[in-house]
Amino acid sequence: MARLIYMAIASLDGFIEDASGGFGWAQPDEEVHSFVNELVRPVGTYLYGRRMYETMAYWERPPGLDEEPPVVRDFAAIWQAADKVVFSRTLAAASTARTRVERAFDADAIRALKASSGDDIGIGGPELAGQAVASGLVDELQLFLVPVIVGTGKRWLPEAEVRSGLGLLDDRHFANGTVFLRYRARP
């Protein structure tokens, strides 16, 4: 059975974007980016909410990719090779290859995907991930904490009536001050 993994890059105070929607402060350096690449390499399918999909669609055709460092080109290739499912009531059509649009979150369909997939499944976007956590679908939470405080913005997990114990599987500290935390979700 495939693992469903929620990975996020957040400020120390728990935001994935600041009040103006910016996240430039979260730009990983080469060491962190290389580590992210190895984490996402086994992902065969990404599940996204509309806004996260629109952000990640950049990787379909990044401008000037040939001039980027190898770690960035590697990430683009990994992302392009994976299937994507976008959950949106408003998106008319996908703008990237290997992508389908679903109109509503369906926990049973995601359970079936996990049961039938030979590759891990990534989930992106705090609203969608929050629904998956509340449904008991998320197997791992992987969080990169960036050494910055942004004060307000979009939280890496939305407020919800959910309580779940977590078991620490791994942690890592990077030279730029970023800390990686990997937890197993406990039902």
N, C-alpha and C positions, 0 to 999 in steps of 0.2 A: 504494500500500500504506500502511496506517495505521501510525503509530508507536505502540509500546507504551512508556509512560512511567511510571517509578516516581518519585513525589514524596513526600518526607518532611520533617517538621519535627523537628529533633533538637537536643539540647543540644550544647555544644561537645565534650563527651566521648563523643558518639555515641549517646545514648539518646533514644527517642521517648516513653518514659514512665519515671517514677522507680520506686523499689523498691515503693512502695505502689500503683502503677498510675496515679498522677496525671500529668497533663500540662498543668495550668493555667499553668505557667511558659512554655509554648509559645504561649499566646494571642497571635495576631498583632495589631498595632495597625492603624489604618486604612490607613496607607501600604502595609504588607506585605499586608494582606488584599486591597486593591485589586489589587496585583500578582498575587497568587494567583488572583484571579478571572479576570484576563486570560490566565493560563497555562492554566486549566482550561476556559475557554469553548469551545475546539475539541474537548473530549473528549465523545464520543458514548456511550461505554460505560465503566463502571468494573468492574474485577475485584477482588473483596475476599475475604479470609479471613473466617471467622465473626466474630471479635472486632472487626476493623476495621469490618465491616459494621454490627455492633450499635452501634458508636460513631457511625458516619456516619448511621445511620438517624434520628438526632436531627433532621437537616435536612429530613426529610419533613414534619414539623409542629412547627417550633420554637415554644415558648410565647412569647407576647408579640412575635411577629415584626413586627407593625405598628409597634411602638415602637422597633424596632432601627434603627441607622443604615442608609442606603441600601446601603452596601457589604455588609452582612450580609444584607439582603433580596435583593440581587443574587446572592450566593453560593447562597442557598437555592433561588432560581429556576433557576440553572445546574444545581445538583445534582439537583433534581427532574426536570428535562427529560432527563437522561441515563438510559440503560439501565444496569442493574446485574446482575452475575453473582456469586453468592456460592458459594464453594467450601467445603462443610462436610459432614461425615459425620453431624453431630448436629442441625443446624437442620431442624426439621420443615417450616417454611414461611416465606416471606419476609413481613415486616411492612410493606413499602413497595411502592408502585406501580412498574411497569416493571422488576421484579426477578424473576430466576429462580435457583433453587438447583441447583448441580451437586454431585454427591457426591465427585468426585475431580478433581484437577489433571490436565489432558490437554493436553500440549504441542502435539500435532497439531491439536486443536480450536482452540487459541489462534492457531496459525499460520494456520489457515483463516479465523478471524475477522479477523486482521490483513490478510489478502489480500483479503477481501471488504468490509471496512469503508471507508467514505468519510471517517470521522472518526477522530481519535486515540482511543486506548484508554489509560485510566489503570489502574494496578494499585496496590492499597493493602494494607498489612499486611506486616510484614517476613518472615514465614514464606512467604507466597505469592510475594512479590517475590523472595525468595531462590531459590525453585524456578524462577521464570521466568528469573532471571539465570543460574542453573546450566544451564538449557536453551538459553541463547543467544537468548532471546526479547525481552529488554529492549533497546530502542533508545536510550533516554535515561534518565539518573538526574538528578533535580532535587532538590537538598538545600538546605533552609533551616537554617542553623546559628544557634541562639539563644544569646546571650551569657550562658550559665549552665552551671554544672557540677553534675550531679545525683549523680555517683559510682557509681551502680548502677541497674539496671532492665532494660528491654527495649531491645536494640540496634536501630538502624534497619535493619541487615542481620544476619541470624543468622550464627554461625560456620559455615563450609562449606568444602569442598575445592574452591574456585573461585578462579581467577585470571583477571582480565580487565583488559586495558588500557583506559584511558579517555582521551578527548580533550576538553579544555575547550572548550565552545561559548560560554559566557556566564558572567558573574559580575556581582553587583550588591551594593552596600553600602547599608543603610538607616539612617535617622537613629537608630533605637532600638538599633543595634548588630548587628542581624541581618545575616547574609551569605547571599546566594543563590549557589549553584554549579550550573551546568547542564553535564552531561557527555554525550558520545556514547559509547555502549558500542562497543568494538572486539572483534570475535570472536577 
